[in-house]
């Protein structure tokens, strides 16, 4: 079983925390000129320590925030390491953003993003299997980076602030809304510490982060959802990783009883608790009903479409046949592979079946808790459900077939429950149908419960569901 969500959780939480830490380390008092700082944090997922983070602030003619994270996450019987880093530089006098960089390194390769800002524009260069450049508007300033610190030092319950932050991994501006929710004591290493509790809401991602800071603006602890915690620790303690728990197994959502033949099921009805006010998406294969505090989801296996190639793509579908920095469907290697694998296929279902079979055979299962891109998945031939899905989507788009990545949960027999998973969806004959290249299912079985689709920003909303979902009934 392979899991996109753990990867989203790790990266999304890192990005949210990086924003908070950039603020909180910026100053010990609410002043115009921030003070240098250097702090270490232990990183925990579902109560298990998986890594550590260092946050530095360097002050001179420029104000530079540097965040570095190293995590080792166990899954599929393997321990995979991922490193993430981000640097932001501001002009110390004007507060203007001068540039930024983001990098990620994992077993399947690396992603590097560099940006130079000038006159409200950001020249962005993305290295992910291949190099792409784009120019995007950017409004972020040093004042945005200092917003949380200013709010923490005021310590007035109910006080609010807003800020902007450009996320290089998503290539978009994010809005952040801060609110002081309490001034309270929190137990830290056996000592009651007076803290300011602040919630940061990211409406573009659907993520809420809760942070505890001291009265001088030093970040003590940060939490995202019910699973991610970053806690201030001495450097030697932060870097100590003594035990690896298989987080893929621990994240399984178990039904009251195991399913005997999940891959053969054409219909399934599941009652979930834990969605709160955010219902999962409904579609032809997934009917959703609210029943008090629960959601009842009825799932049916899609019927293979009757649609010939080529597909006529209208404006609404154009984004699903277009290349992105991480879905490089215009790459010569992707295009050549897609044409070779599809061969003389005349209809969509035959072509996507061949693509699914190819990806299933080509990509060797290996858990990788990091962002992926299709070109590296093709070249490395290894990865988890993300690599399978994103490569399949790129190959389909290279043939002019609308396709997208879907994320959610699906029944995983070894774990006797529903594990966090990613698969693909293909548009043909007026509707979308689910394809699971990780499990070699040309039409995905009815245990696939979709929670989100679209790009990483949309998928990141699922982060808040980690550790919250429970199955009350299955029939």
N, C-alpha and C positions, 0 to 999 in steps of 0.2 A: 504494500500500500504506500502511496506517495502523497505528499501533502503540500499544496501551494500555500495554504493558510498560515502554517507556521512561518514560512518565509515572509509573507506579508506582515505577520505579527511582528516579527523581529525587525524588519526594515521600517515599517510604519511607526513602531514604537521608538525606534532609534531616531527617526526624523523628528517625531514629536518631542522626545526628550532633548534632542540636540537644540531645538528651539528654546525650550525652557531653560536648559543649562546655559545657553548663550546669554540669556537674560540674567539668570541668577548668579552667574559667576562674574557678571560685568562690573559690579560695584558692591562694596560693603555699606555704602551710604548712597542716598539718592543725590548724586552730584553729576555735573556736566561731564567730568572727566573720569572714566572708569579706572579702577585699579587692577593691576595684574593679578592673576590667580592661577592655581594649578591644583585640581582636585581629581580624586579617583572614586569610582563607583562600582560596586558589585552589581551584576545584571542577573536577574532571576526570571525564569519562565515557569509558571505554574508551581511556584515554590521551590524550584530546582535552580541552583546556581549554574549558569551556562557561560558566563563570561565576565568581562570587566570593561570599564570605559574610563578614559582619561579626558578631562575637559580643561583646556588652557585658554587663558586670555593674555595676549601680549599687547602692550601699549607703547607707542612711539609716535611717529608721524602718521602711522596707520594704527587702527585698532583691529587686531586679528583674533578671531575665535577659532579654536582648533578642537575638534572632537575626533577621538579614535576609539573604536570598539573592536574587541576580539571576542568571538564566541565559539564554543565547541558544543554542538548539538548532536545528541545521539538519536539515531533512527534507522530502521531496517537493519539492525545489527551492526551499524557502523557509527563512528564518531566523525562528524564532518566539521571542519573549521571554516569560518567566514570572518573576514576582516572588513570593516567599514571605516571610512574616514571622511571628514568634511572640514573645509576651511572657508571662512568668510572674512573679507577684508574691507574695512570702511575708512574713509578719510577722517582723521581725528578732528579736524577743524570743522568741515562742512557736514560730516555725518553721512556723506553719500556712499553708497555701495560701490566698491571699486572692482571687486571680482570674487569668484567663489570656485571651489573645486569639490568634487565628490568622487570617491572611488570605492570599489568593492572587489574583493578577490575571494574566489572559492575554487572548489575542485574543478569545475567546468570551465573556468576562465575568469576574466576580469572585465569590469566596466569602469570607464573613467569619463568624467564629465567636467569640463572646464568652461568657465564663463568670465568674460571681461565686460564690465559695465561702463557705459558712456552715454551721456545725454538721454537718460531714461530708457536706453536700449541695452540688452544683454546679448553679446555675441557668444553663442553657446556651441561648443564642440563636443560631440558625443562619440566616444570610442567604445563600440560594443560589437565585436566581430568585424565591423567596418567603421569608417569614420564618416559622420554626418555633421553638417553645420546648419545652424538656424539662428535667426535674430528674433528675440522676443522682448516685449515691453517688461520693464521691471520698476517697481515703485518703492521697494524696501530701502530703509535707511537705518542708521545706528539707533535712532529713536525707537524704531520698531524692536530692535534687539534688546533695548533697555526697558521695555514696557513692563515686564514682569517684576524686575527689580524695583522699579519705582512704585509699583502697586504693593509689593511686599513690605517695603519700608514705611508705607503709609499705615498699614495694618488696620484699616477701617473696614469692618465687616459690611458687605454689600457694595463696596466700591468696585468699579469696573474699568476696564481698559480694552482697547482694540489695537491690533497690530497686523502687519502684512509680512509674509515670508515667502520668498521664491523657493520652491522645492525643485532642485535640479533633477532628481530621479523621476519626477512627474512632469517636468518642464512646464510648470504653471505656478502662478501666484496663489498662495493660500491665505485666507483670512483667519485670524485667531481672535477669539473673544475671551478675555480673562474676567474672573469674578472672585473676590475674596468671600469665602463661605464661612470661615470661622477663625477665631484666634483661640487656640487650644493647646493643651499639653499632649505630647506624643512620646511614647516610650522608645528611646533610642539607646541601644546597648545597655539596657537596664537602668537608664536614667530618664526621668521625666524632663523633657525639654519643651520650653514655650515656643510654639510655632505659629506661623500664619499659613492657613490652608487655602489654597487657590485652585480653582478649576479653570482649565483652558479648553475651550471647545473649538474644534476645527470643523466648521459646517461643510466645507468642501469634501471632507473625508468621512464625516459622521463619527469622528473620534473625540472622546473626552478624556483629558489627562488631569489627574489630581496630583498636586505637588504640595509638599510641606517645606517651608523655608523658615530660617530664623529671622529675627527682627532686623538684621543687617543685610538680608537678601541672599544669604547662602542657602543653596538648595540642599536639603537633607535627604529627601526621598521623593520619588515620583512613581506613580502607578498609572497604567493604561489598561482599561477593562479589568477583568478578573484574573489576569494572568501575568502581566509584565510589571516588574518592579526594578527600579534602579535606586540603590541605597548608598549614601556617602560612607566610605570605608577608608582606612589607611591603605596606602599603596600595596603593601605586602599581603594584606587581607583581601583586598579587591581582586588581586591576581591569583588567589589560591583556588584552584579547581580540583577538588578531591574525589568527586563522584559524578558519574554520568548516568542519568536515568533516561530510558527510551521515551522521549516526549511524544512520539507518534502513538505509542501504545497507551500512554496515560491520557491522551487527548480524545480517545474513542468515546463516542456517545452510545451507550449500550441500551438495547431494547430489553423489555422484561424477559425475553427468551431469545436464544439465537435463531437465525433464519436458516432453514435446512438447505434450500437451493436458490440462493438469491439471484444468480445470473439467469435463471429460467423464469423469473417472475415477470409477468406482463402488467400486473396491477398491484398496488400497495396503498394502504391507508394508514397514516401515522399521526398520532396526537402528540404534539410537542408543547412543552412548557419552556419559557425562557426567552422568547422572542421580544417580549415587552410590547411596545407600541409600534415596532418596526416589523411589518409582515414581510415574509419572503416574496419574491416575484411570482406572479401567476402566469401560466401559459397553457397551451393546448394539452401538454403532457403533465402539467402541475397545477391542480386546482387547490386554492387556499381559502379556508374559512376560519373566521375568528369565533371561538367558543369560550366566552368568559376570559379567563387568564391564559387559555391555551389556543393553539392554532392547529387545525386539522388539515393535513395535506394529503390529497389523493393523487397518486402518481400512476401514469400509464406509459407503457413503452411506445415510442413513436412508430409510425408506419413508414417504411422506406418510400421516399418520394418518387414520383414519375416525372422527371424533368431532364430534358436533353441539353447537351452542351452546344454552343456557349450560352451562358445565362445573360439575359438582358438586365443590366444593373441601372437602377434609377438613382436619383439624388439621395434618397433616404438610405440606400445600401452602399453608397460610394465609400464610406469610411471602412466598411468591412472587406473591401478588396484593395485597400490602400496600404502601403508600407508605413511602418513606424520605426523609430530608432531601435526597437527591440523585436519587431516582427519584420524582418528584412526581406519581404516578398519580392523586391525588385533586384535582389542580389543575383548575379549570374549563376552562382552555385545553387541557390534555392530554385531558380527558374529551370535550370537544366535538370536537377533532380526531380522536380515535379513533373516535367514533360516525360522524362524517362520512366518514372514509376507509373504514371497514368496510362502511358502507352496509347493504344487505340480506343480508349474508353469513349463511348458516345453519349453517356448519360452521367448525371451528377453522382448518383449513388454508386455506380461502378467505380468512378474515379475516386471518390472519397473512401470507398472500401479498400482500394489498392493503396491509397495514401496511409490509411490507418494501419494496414498490415505492414507496410514498409517501416513506419515509425516504431511500431511495436517490436519489430525485429532489429532495427538499427540502433535504438537507444537502450543501452544496458542500464538496468535499474541501479541507481545510486542516489542516496539521499543527499541533497545539496540545499542548505538553508540560506539561499541567496537569490537575488534577482537573476533572471535568465534572459537569453535572447536566442532567437531561432538559429542564427548562423553558427553560434558556438555549439548549440545542441547538435546541429548537423555535423560539425567538424569533430567534436569530441566523442560523439556517440555514447554519451552517458548522462544520467540525470534521473530525476523523479518525474512526477506527473506534470510538473510545470514544463520541463523540457519536452516531454512527449506532446503536450497540448500546444505549446507555442510553436513548435516545429510543424505540427500538423496544420495549424492555422496559416502559417506562412506558406506552406506548400499549396494549400487550397487557394489562397489568395493569388499565388503566382499563376494559377490556372484560370483566374477570373471568377472563382467560386466564393461568394460571400461567406466568411467564417469569423468566429470570435471565440475567445476563451471564456468558459463558465467555471465558477467555483462554488463549492458547497460541501456536502458530505455524501458519502456513498458507502454501502455495506461492504465491510472488509472481513471476510471469513476468518483469517488468522487472529484478528482482534475481537471476534464475536460481537461486532458493533459497527457503528457508522463512523468512519474516519474522515478527516478533512481532506478534500480531494479537489483536483482540477480536471476538466475534460474540455471538449470543444463542442461548438454548435455550428451547423451549416444551414444556410438559407436556400431553399428550393421549393418550387411549386407553391409559393405564397406563405410559407411558414418555416420556422426553424426546427431542426431535429438534432438530437444529441448524439455525439460520436465520442467514444472513449478509446483513444489510441493506446493509452497505458495498459488497458486490459484487453486490447484487440477486440473491441466491440464496435462493429460498423454502425449499429444502433445501440446506444447505451441502455443497460437494463433499468428497470423501474425503481431501483433503490437509489438512484442518483437524485438527491434533493438539492436543487439549485438555490443558492443564496445571493448570488450577484453575478453580473457580467460586466463587460466593458473593460476599461483600462485599469491600471493599478489604483488610481484614485477612487474609482467606484468600488473595486474589490476590497479596498482597505476598510470599508464600513463593516465588514464581517469580523474585524478584529474585536469589536465590542461583544461579540457573541461567544468568544472563546471561554470555556469554563461555565457558561450559563445554560446551554441547551440540555434538556432532559426529555427522554421519550417516556410518555405515560402509558401509551397503548399502541399496538401495532396489529393490523389485521389485513 
